[in-house]
Amino acid sequence: MSATQIRPDQSLEVSVEVANTGNRAGDEVVQLYVGLPQRSVTQPVIALKGFERVTLDPGERRTVTLTLEPRHLTVWNREMQEVVEPGPVIVSVGNSSASLKQAEFTIA
């Protein structure tokens, strides 16, 4: 991640290295999920916020960078306003929701 703490109006870049360890060219879909615990209203455990398909030759490695924008971090609060609330954000990246690596940052 490009930062461990951001302001509510800032974006954040999330990078992950993808490798083709097989003997044939192939595609992979890198998926980016976000969890917003400790908010004023209950949120899903994770929500898909971005993805990118990459084609890799055998043995090829590539870094994929996805950007989380403020619009990806909004919640509808109790006053029915769409806002970015401060607190921790759990970022998960993987090729499916069942196979994810996690990191955390904070909205200050």
C-alpha positions as CSV (number, residue, x, y, z in Angstrom):
1,M,0.0,0.0,0.0
2,S,1.1,3.5,-0.7
3,A,0.3,4.7,2.9
4,T,-0.8,3.4,6.3
5,Q,-2.9,6.4,7.0
6,I,-4.9,8.7,4.7
7,R,-7.4,11.6,5.0
8,P,-11.0,11.0,3.9
9,D,-10.4,12.9,0.6
10,Q,-7.3,10.9,-0.4
11,S,-6.7,7.9,-2.6
12,L,-4.5,5.0,-1.9
13,E,-2.7,2.6,-4.2
14,V,-2.6,-1.1,-3.5
15,S,0.0,-3.2,-5.4
16,V,0.4,-6.9,-5.6
17,E,2.8,-9.1,-7.6
18,V,1.3,-11.8,-9.7
19,A,3.3,-14.7,-11.1
20,N,2.6,-17.4,-13.7
21,T,4.3,-20.5,-12.3
22,G,2.9,-22.8,-15.0
23,N,4.1,-23.9,-18.4
24,R,1.5,-22.1,-20.4
25,A,0.4,-18.5,-20.8
26,G,-2.6,-17.7,-18.7
27,D,-5.0,-15.1,-17.4
28,E,-5.5,-14.1,-13.8
29,V,-8.1,-11.7,-12.3
30,V,-6.7,-9.7,-9.4
31,Q,-9.6,-8.7,-7.1
32,L,-9.5,-5.9,-4.5
33,Y,-11.9,-6.1,-1.5
34,V,-12.4,-3.6,1.3
35,G,-13.8,-4.1,4.8
36,L,-14.9,-1.1,6.9
37,P,-15.2,-2.3,10.6
38,Q,-16.0,0.1,13.4
39,R,-18.3,2.4,11.5
40,S,-21.5,4.1,12.7
41,V,-23.6,1.6,10.8
42,T,-23.0,-2.1,10.1
43,Q,-21.0,-2.8,6.9
44,P,-20.4,-6.0,4.9
45,V,-17.3,-8.0,6.1
46,I,-15.8,-7.4,2.6
47,A,-17.0,-5.7,-0.6
48,L,-15.4,-5.9,-4.0
49,K,-14.0,-2.5,-5.0
50,G,-11.9,-3.2,-8.0
51,F,-10.3,-5.9,-10.2
52,E,-7.9,-6.2,-13.1
53,R,-7.4,-9.1,-15.6
54,V,-3.7,-9.7,-16.5
55,T,-2.3,-12.1,-19.1
56,L,1.1,-13.7,-18.2
57,D,3.5,-15.8,-20.2
58,P,5.1,-18.8,-18.5
59,G,7.4,-17.6,-15.7
60,E,6.4,-14.0,-16.1
61,R,5.8,-11.8,-13.0
62,R,4.0,-8.5,-13.0
63,T,3.0,-5.9,-10.4
64,V,-0.6,-4.9,-10.6
65,T,-1.6,-1.7,-8.9
66,L,-5.2,-0.8,-8.1
67,T,-6.4,2.5,-6.7
68,L,-8.8,3.0,-3.9
69,E,-10.6,6.3,-4.2
70,P,-12.7,8.0,-1.5
71,R,-15.8,6.9,-3.3
72,H,-14.8,3.3,-2.6
73,L,-14.7,4.0,1.1
74,T,-18.0,5.7,1.7
75,V,-20.8,4.5,3.9
76,W,-24.4,5.6,4.3
77,N,-24.6,6.9,7.9
78,R,-27.6,7.1,10.2
79,E,-28.6,10.5,8.7
80,M,-28.6,8.8,5.2
81,Q,-25.6,10.8,4.1
82,E,-22.9,9.2,2.0
83,V,-19.7,9.9,3.9
84,V,-16.1,8.6,4.4
85,E,-15.9,7.9,8.2
86,P,-12.6,7.7,10.0
87,G,-11.4,4.3,11.2
88,P,-9.5,1.2,10.2
89,V,-9.8,-0.2,6.7
90,I,-9.0,-3.8,5.9
91,V,-7.8,-4.3,2.3
92,S,-7.8,-7.8,0.8
93,V,-6.3,-8.8,-2.5
94,G,-6.5,-12.2,-4.3
95,N,-7.8,-14.2,-7.2
96,S,-11.0,-15.0,-5.4
97,S,-12.8,-14.0,-2.2
98,A,-11.8,-17.4,-0.8
99,S,-8.0,-16.8,-1.3
100,L,-7.0,-13.3,0.0
101,K,-4.0,-11.6,1.5
102,Q,-4.8,-8.8,3.9
103,A,-3.4,-5.5,5.0
104,E,-4.8,-2.6,7.0
105,F,-4.7,1.2,6.8
106,T,-6.5,4.0,8.7
107,I,-8.7,6.9,7.6
108,A,-7.8,9.7,9.9
